[in-house]
Amino acid sequence: MEEKKNEFSQVLDVASLAGHILLENGAEITRVEETMQRIASHFGVDSGHFFVISNGIFTTGSLGRYANVEFIPIRGIQLSKIVEVNDLSYDIAADRCSLEEAGERLVAIRDRRGKAAWEQIAGSAFGAAGFAAVFGGSLMDCAAAFCVGALLYVFALGVSSRHFSKILAGICNAAVATALCLVSYRLGFGDSLANMIIGAVMPLIPGVAFVNGVRDLANSDYISGLTRLTDAMLGFICIALGVSISFLLDGRVFGGLITLEGMSTSAQTAGLLTQMLAAFVGTAAFADLFGAPRREYLRTGLIGAIGWGLYLALIRWCSAGIAFSIVLSTIVICILSRFTAVRAKCPSTVYVLCGIFPLVPGAGIFWFTYYLVSAQFLLSFHTGFSAVKAALAIVLGIIIAMEIPQRLFSRFSTRR
């Protein structure tokens, strides 16, 4: 009997560790619960009960009165760990891994370090440059954003992530990115200050928390969904505060707030193919920043490029409204992500989180902040409302796409 209790506890320990790794690295609640249940059920522990929220896992079992509560703080993600745990859970289900081997593999996954610093710096640089072009920047703006993006992550990895709280780090990172863009622009390196800043702060956008929050709400995980959306909103506020601080300090030094003429689009990067290439680069760079396996960079980049290309085609040639175009493009991105997940035998989270970024209203957030700081309140309200509409359109698109039955995708493979 005692041996049976020990095995029971070991199974739930392994399942809880798998859930911990998934939740800590950006998996949606449904995936965490399904993976834990799959592992426990395979080893004959059907009495285990798992309750998962965005920052905690509660595991209980009747045999031996097992109970385990883990607090899992919201932090940066490593999508490659989600992929590895997903693969492990299916190896377990296929009898290719014993309980002891599963525990050892999970410990190895948990302790594995993330991407090297130089890879993260490169991801930030290429992501900033790519999105500077996506939002209308010239080649010079992209070059400036590339440099600022690299310097931003040097600061983030070397200073803010080590010494500051999450909120203070978010504010400081945005302030540093904006200040570097202001310096670059005043030195003549860059054509459009707005496009430079928008591209430079894109690596700071809390898109993961936003997308996962929406997916959790769609799956009726209301507590987790609201918690993650609150975390995303806090991230947006930190970016707005950081941008505002740098503009105000620059205005104090130079005797007045710098004047921006509104959104501009460079003819150098306006072509559809150029825009899709920029979206590909930016999305693939974000896959790197989020720690996705390198083999997935191409797929994530293609999904992001297709979604952005569709959005532009609807706007330019079909006279579609912005909200409708975002909804339809989001649906296509999510469907492509689910098909690709089945074919590549990789969690759809990897593709959805990265592919959705070209549609995130980064420009709207910037212009809302700038107009607010410059006391242009009517324009600030207008751009802020437009950004909210774009965000809600993404929410609606994700919800619609995720309502499509999984069996329509699973027919292409026995694994999701």
C-alpha positions as CSV (number, residue, x, y, z in Angstrom):
1,M,0.0,0.0,0.0
2,E,2.8,2.4,0.9
3,E,4.5,1.7,-2.4
4,K,1.3,2.5,-4.2
5,K,1.0,5.8,-2.4
6,N,4.5,6.7,-3.3
7,E,3.9,5.9,-7.0
8,F,0.7,7.9,-6.9
9,S,2.5,10.9,-5.5
10,Q,5.3,10.6,-8.0
11,V,2.9,10.6,-10.9
12,L,1.2,13.8,-9.6
13,D,4.6,15.4,-9.0
14,V,5.6,14.7,-12.6
15,A,2.2,16.0,-13.9
16,S,2.5,19.1,-11.8
17,L,6.1,19.8,-12.9
18,A,5.0,19.5,-16.5
19,G,2.1,22.0,-15.9
20,H,4.5,24.3,-14.0
21,I,6.9,24.5,-17.0
22,L,4.1,25.0,-19.5
23,L,2.4,27.8,-17.5
24,E,5.6,29.6,-16.7
25,N,6.6,29.7,-20.3
26,G,3.4,31.1,-21.9
27,A,1.0,28.1,-22.5
28,E,-2.7,28.7,-22.4
29,I,-4.6,27.2,-19.4
30,T,-6.4,24.5,-21.5
31,R,-3.1,23.1,-22.7
32,V,-1.7,23.0,-19.2
33,E,-4.7,21.1,-17.9
34,E,-4.9,18.7,-20.8
35,T,-1.2,17.9,-20.6
36,M,-1.3,17.3,-16.8
37,Q,-4.4,15.1,-17.2
38,R,-2.8,13.1,-20.1
39,I,0.3,12.3,-18.1
40,A,-1.6,11.4,-14.9
41,S,-4.2,9.2,-16.8
42,H,-1.5,7.3,-18.7
43,F,0.1,6.2,-15.4
44,G,-3.2,5.1,-14.0
45,V,-3.9,8.1,-11.7
46,D,-7.4,9.2,-12.8
47,S,-8.2,10.4,-9.4
48,G,-5.8,13.3,-9.6
49,H,-7.5,16.7,-9.9
50,F,-5.9,19.8,-11.3
51,F,-7.0,23.4,-11.0
52,V,-4.9,25.9,-13.0
53,I,-5.0,29.7,-13.0
54,S,-2.7,32.1,-14.7
55,N,-0.2,32.1,-11.8
56,G,-0.8,29.0,-9.9
57,I,-1.5,25.2,-10.0
58,F,-3.5,23.3,-7.4
59,T,-3.1,19.5,-7.5
60,T,-5.0,17.1,-5.3
61,G,-5.5,13.4,-5.1
62,S,-7.6,11.1,-2.9
63,L,-5.0,8.4,-2.4
64,G,-2.7,9.4,0.4
65,R,-4.5,12.7,0.6
66,Y,-2.1,14.3,-1.8
67,A,-2.2,18.1,-2.1
68,N,0.2,20.5,-3.8
69,V,-0.1,24.2,-4.4
70,E,2.4,26.1,-6.5
71,F,2.6,29.8,-7.1
72,I,3.9,30.5,-10.6
73,P,4.6,34.2,-11.2
74,I,4.0,35.8,-14.6
75,R,7.4,36.2,-16.3
76,G,9.1,35.9,-19.7
77,I,8.4,32.9,-21.9
78,Q,10.4,30.2,-23.7
79,L,8.2,28.6,-26.3
80,S,10.8,25.9,-27.0
81,K,10.0,24.5,-23.5
82,I,6.3,24.3,-24.3
83,V,7.2,22.3,-27.5
84,E,9.5,20.0,-25.5
85,V,6.9,19.3,-22.8
86,N,4.2,18.8,-25.5
87,D,6.5,16.2,-27.2
88,L,7.2,14.5,-23.9
89,S,3.5,14.2,-23.1
90,Y,2.9,12.4,-26.3
91,D,5.9,10.2,-25.8
92,I,4.4,9.2,-22.5
93,A,1.0,8.5,-24.1
94,A,2.7,6.3,-26.7
95,D,4.6,4.3,-24.0
96,R,7.9,5.6,-25.2
97,C,8.8,7.1,-21.8
98,S,8.7,5.7,-18.3
99,L,7.7,7.7,-15.2
100,E,11.3,8.0,-14.0
101,E,12.5,9.1,-17.5
102,A,9.7,11.6,-17.7
103,G,10.7,13.2,-14.4
104,E,14.3,13.4,-15.5
105,R,13.4,14.9,-18.9
106,L,11.2,17.5,-17.2
107,V,13.9,18.6,-14.8
108,A,16.3,18.9,-17.8
109,I,13.7,21.0,-19.6
110,R,13.0,23.2,-16.6
111,D,16.7,23.9,-16.0
112,R,17.7,24.5,-19.6
113,R,18.8,28.1,-20.2
114,G,17.0,30.3,-22.7
115,K,18.4,31.8,-25.9
116,A,21.8,33.3,-25.7
117,A,22.0,37.1,-25.1
118,W,23.3,37.7,-28.6
119,E,20.3,35.9,-30.1
120,Q,17.9,38.0,-28.0
121,I,19.7,41.2,-28.9
122,A,19.5,40.2,-32.6
123,G,15.9,39.3,-32.3
124,S,15.1,42.7,-30.8
125,A,17.1,44.5,-33.5
126,F,15.5,42.7,-36.5
127,G,12.0,42.9,-34.8
128,A,12.3,46.7,-34.4
129,A,13.6,47.2,-37.9
130,G,10.9,44.9,-39.4
131,F,8.0,46.6,-37.6
132,A,9.4,50.1,-38.3
133,A,8.8,49.2,-42.0
134,V,5.5,47.6,-41.3
135,F,4.2,50.8,-39.7
136,G,5.4,53.0,-42.6
137,G,9.1,53.7,-41.9
138,S,11.7,54.4,-44.5
139,L,14.9,52.3,-44.9
140,M,16.7,54.9,-42.8
141,D,14.1,54.6,-40.1
142,C,14.5,50.8,-40.2
143,A,18.3,51.2,-39.8
144,A,17.8,53.5,-36.9
145,A,15.2,51.2,-35.3
146,F,17.6,48.3,-35.8
147,C,20.3,50.0,-33.8
148,V,17.9,51.2,-31.1
149,G,16.4,47.7,-30.8
150,A,19.8,46.2,-30.2
151,L,20.8,48.7,-27.6
152,L,17.4,48.4,-25.9
153,Y,17.9,44.7,-25.3
154,V,21.5,45.3,-24.1
155,F,20.0,47.5,-21.5
156,A,17.1,45.2,-20.8
157,L,19.2,42.1,-20.3
158,G,22.1,43.9,-18.5
159,V,20.2,46.3,-16.3
160,S,16.4,46.4,-16.0
161,S,15.7,42.7,-15.9
162,R,18.4,42.2,-13.1
163,H,17.8,45.2,-10.9
164,F,14.3,46.6,-11.4
165,S,10.8,45.3,-10.6
166,K,8.6,44.3,-13.6
167,I,6.7,47.6,-13.6
168,L,9.8,49.8,-13.3
169,A,11.7,47.7,-15.9
170,G,8.8,48.2,-18.3
171,I,8.8,52.0,-17.8
172,C,12.6,52.2,-18.1
173,N,12.8,50.1,-21.2
174,A,10.3,52.2,-23.0
175,A,11.9,55.4,-21.8
176,V,15.4,54.2,-23.0
177,A,14.1,53.1,-26.4
178,T,12.3,56.5,-26.9
179,A,15.3,58.5,-25.7
180,L,17.6,56.6,-28.1
181,C,15.3,57.3,-31.0
182,L,15.1,61.0,-30.0
183,V,18.9,61.2,-29.9
184,S,19.2,59.4,-33.2
185,Y,16.6,61.7,-34.9
186,R,18.2,64.9,-33.6
187,L,21.6,63.7,-35.0
188,G,20.0,63.2,-38.4
189,F,19.9,59.4,-38.3
190,G,16.3,58.6,-39.3
191,D,13.5,60.2,-41.3
192,S,10.4,59.7,-39.2
193,L,10.8,59.9,-35.4
194,A,7.3,58.3,-34.9
195,N,8.0,55.3,-37.0
196,M,11.4,54.8,-35.4
197,I,9.9,54.8,-31.9
198,I,7.0,52.6,-32.9
199,G,9.4,50.0,-34.3
200,A,11.8,50.3,-31.3
201,V,9.1,49.7,-28.6
202,M,7.4,46.8,-30.4
203,P,9.7,44.2,-28.7
204,L,8.2,45.5,-25.4
205,I,4.6,45.1,-26.4
206,P,2.9,42.5,-24.1
207,G,1.3,40.6,-26.9
208,V,1.8,37.2,-25.2
209,A,-0.2,38.2,-22.2
210,F,-2.9,39.8,-24.4
211,V,-3.3,36.8,-26.8
212,N,-3.3,34.2,-24.0
213,G,-5.7,36.3,-22.0
214,V,-8.1,36.3,-24.9
215,R,-7.7,32.5,-25.5
216,D,-8.3,31.8,-21.9
217,L,-11.5,33.8,-21.9
218,A,-12.6,32.0,-25.1
219,N,-12.1,28.7,-23.2
220,S,-14.2,30.0,-20.3
221,D,-11.1,30.4,-18.0
222,Y,-12.4,33.8,-16.8
223,I,-10.1,34.3,-13.8
224,S,-6.9,33.5,-15.8
225,G,-8.1,35.4,-18.8
226,L,-8.8,38.6,-16.8
227,T,-5.5,38.2,-14.9
228,R,-3.5,38.0,-18.1
229,L,-5.4,40.8,-19.8
230,T,-4.7,42.9,-16.7
231,D,-1.0,42.1,-17.0
232,A,-1.1,43.1,-20.7
233,M,-2.9,46.4,-19.8
234,L,-0.2,47.1,-17.2
235,G,2.4,46.5,-19.9
236,F,0.8,48.9,-22.2
237,I,0.6,51.5,-19.5
238,C,4.3,51.1,-18.6
239,I,5.2,51.7,-22.3
240,A,3.0,54.8,-22.4
241,L,4.6,56.1,-19.3
242,G,8.2,55.5,-20.5
243,V,7.5,57.1,-23.8
244,S,5.9,60.1,-22.1
245,I,8.9,60.6,-19.7
246,S,11.4,60.7,-22.5
247,F,9.3,63.2,-24.5
248,L,8.9,65.4,-21.5
249,L,12.6,65.3,-20.6
250,D,13.5,66.0,-24.2
251,G,11.1,69.0,-24.2
252,R,12.6,70.3,-21.1
253,V,16.2,70.1,-22.5
254,F,15.3,71.6,-25.9
255,G,12.8,74.2,-24.7
256,G,9.6,72.5,-26.0
257,L,8.1,69.3,-27.0
258,I,9.2,68.1,-30.4
259,T,6.5,68.5,-33.1
260,L,5.3,65.4,-35.0
261,E,3.2,65.8,-38.1
262,G,1.2,62.6,-37.8
263,M,1.4,59.2,-39.3
264,S,3.5,58.9,-42.5
265,T,4.2,56.1,-44.9
266,S,7.5,55.9,-46.9
267,A,7.2,55.0,-50.5
268,Q,10.4,52.9,-50.0
269,T,8.5,50.3,-47.9
270,A,4.9,50.8,-49.0
271,G,4.8,48.0,-51.6
272,L,2.8,44.9,-50.7
273,L,5.7,42.5,-51.2
274,T,8.0,44.8,-49.2
275,Q,5.4,45.0,-46.4
276,M,5.0,41.2,-46.3
277,L,8.8,40.8,-46.2
278,A,9.0,43.2,-43.3
279,A,6.2,41.4,-41.5
280,F,8.0,38.1,-42.1
281,V,11.3,39.5,-40.6
282,G,9.5,41.1,-37.6
283,T,7.4,38.0,-36.8
284,A,10.4,35.6,-37.1
285,A,12.4,37.9,-34.9
286,F,9.7,37.8,-32.3
287,A,9.7,34.0,-32.5
288,D,13.4,34.3,-31.5
289,L,12.6,36.7,-28.7
290,F,10.0,34.3,-27.3
291,G,12.4,31.4,-27.4
292,A,10.7,29.4,-30.1
293,P,12.7,26.5,-31.7
294,R,14.8,27.7,-34.6
295,R,13.1,25.4,-37.0
296,E,9.9,27.3,-36.4
297,Y,11.2,30.7,-37.5
298,L,10.2,30.2,-41.1
299,R,6.7,29.0,-40.4
300,T,6.0,31.7,-37.9
301,G,7.4,34.4,-40.3
302,L,5.2,33.1,-43.1
303,I,2.0,33.1,-41.0
304,G,2.7,36.7,-39.9
305,A,3.5,37.8,-43.5
306,I,0.3,36.2,-44.9
307,G,-1.9,37.7,-42.2
308,W,-0.4,41.2,-42.7
309,G,-0.6,40.9,-46.5
310,L,-4.3,39.9,-46.3
311,Y,-4.9,42.9,-44.0
312,L,-3.3,45.3,-46.5
313,A,-5.0,43.8,-49.5
314,L,-8.4,44.2,-47.8
315,I,-7.7,47.8,-46.9
316,R,-6.1,48.9,-50.2
317,W,-8.0,47.0,-52.8
318,C,-11.3,45.9,-51.2
319,S,-12.1,49.2,-49.4
320,A,-12.8,47.2,-46.3
321,G,-12.9,48.8,-42.9
322,I,-10.0,48.5,-40.5
323,A,-11.9,46.5,-37.9
324,F,-13.3,44.0,-40.4
325,S,-9.9,43.6,-42.0
326,I,-8.3,42.9,-38.6
327,V,-11.0,40.4,-37.7
328,L,-10.7,38.5,-40.9
329,S,-6.8,38.6,-40.9
330,T,-6.8,37.3,-37.3
331,I,-9.1,34.5,-38.2
332,V,-6.8,33.5,-41.1
333,I,-3.7,33.7,-38.8
334,C,-5.3,31.5,-36.2
335,I,-6.6,28.9,-38.7
336,L,-3.2,28.8,-40.4
337,S,-1.6,28.4,-37.0
338,R,-3.8,25.4,-36.1
339,F,-3.2,23.7,-39.5
340,T,0.5,24.3,-39.2
341,A,0.5,23.0,-35.6
342,V,-1.0,19.7,-36.8
343,R,1.3,19.3,-39.7
344,A,4.4,20.3,-37.8
345,K,3.4,18.4,-34.6
346,C,4.0,21.6,-32.6
347,P,1.7,23.5,-30.2
348,S,-0.4,26.1,-32.0
349,T,0.6,28.6,-29.3
350,V,4.0,29.0,-31.0
351,Y,2.4,30.3,-34.3
352,V,-0.5,32.3,-32.9
353,L,1.6,34.3,-30.4
354,C,4.1,35.3,-33.0
355,G,1.9,35.6,-36.1
356,I,-0.6,38.0,-34.5
357,F,2.0,40.7,-33.8
358,P,1.8,42.6,-37.1
359,L,-1.9,43.4,-36.3
360,V,-1.2,44.6,-32.7
361,P,-2.0,48.4,-32.6
362,G,1.5,49.5,-31.7
363,A,1.1,52.7,-33.7
364,G,-2.1,53.6,-32.0
365,I,-0.6,53.2,-28.6
366,F,2.3,55.5,-29.5
367,W,0.1,58.2,-31.1
368,F,-2.3,58.1,-28.1
369,T,0.6,58.7,-25.8
370,Y,2.2,61.5,-27.9
371,Y,-1.1,63.4,-28.3
372,L,-1.8,63.1,-24.6
373,V,1.6,64.4,-23.7
374,S,1.3,67.3,-26.2
375,A,-2.1,68.2,-24.8
376,Q,-3.9,67.4,-28.0
377,F,-6.7,65.6,-26.2
378,L,-9.2,65.2,-29.0
379,L,-6.6,63.5,-31.2
380,S,-5.4,61.5,-28.2
381,F,-9.0,60.2,-27.6
382,H,-9.5,59.4,-31.3
383,T,-6.2,57.4,-31.6
384,G,-6.8,55.7,-28.3
385,F,-10.3,54.7,-29.3
386,S,-9.0,53.4,-32.6
387,A,-6.4,51.3,-30.8
388,V,-9.0,49.8,-28.5
389,K,-11.2,49.0,-31.6
390,A,-8.2,47.2,-33.2
391,A,-7.6,45.3,-30.0
392,L,-11.2,44.2,-29.8
393,A,-11.1,43.2,-33.4
394,I,-8.2,40.9,-32.6
395,V,-10.1,39.5,-29.7
396,L,-13.2,38.8,-31.8
397,G,-11.0,37.1,-34.5
398,I,-9.3,34.8,-32.0
399,I,-12.5,33.8,-30.4
400,I,-14.2,33.0,-33.7
401,A,-11.2,31.0,-35.0
402,M,-10.8,29.1,-31.7
403,E,-14.5,28.0,-31.9
404,I,-13.7,25.9,-35.0
405,P,-13.8,22.2,-33.8
406,Q,-10.4,20.7,-33.4
407,R,-11.5,17.5,-35.3
408,L,-11.4,19.6,-38.5
409,F,-7.7,20.1,-38.0
410,S,-6.9,16.7,-36.3
411,R,-7.8,14.8,-39.4
412,F,-4.4,15.7,-40.7
413,S,-2.6,14.0,-37.9
414,T,-3.2,12.0,-34.7
415,R,-1.3,14.7,-32.7
416,R,-2.1,18.3,-32.2
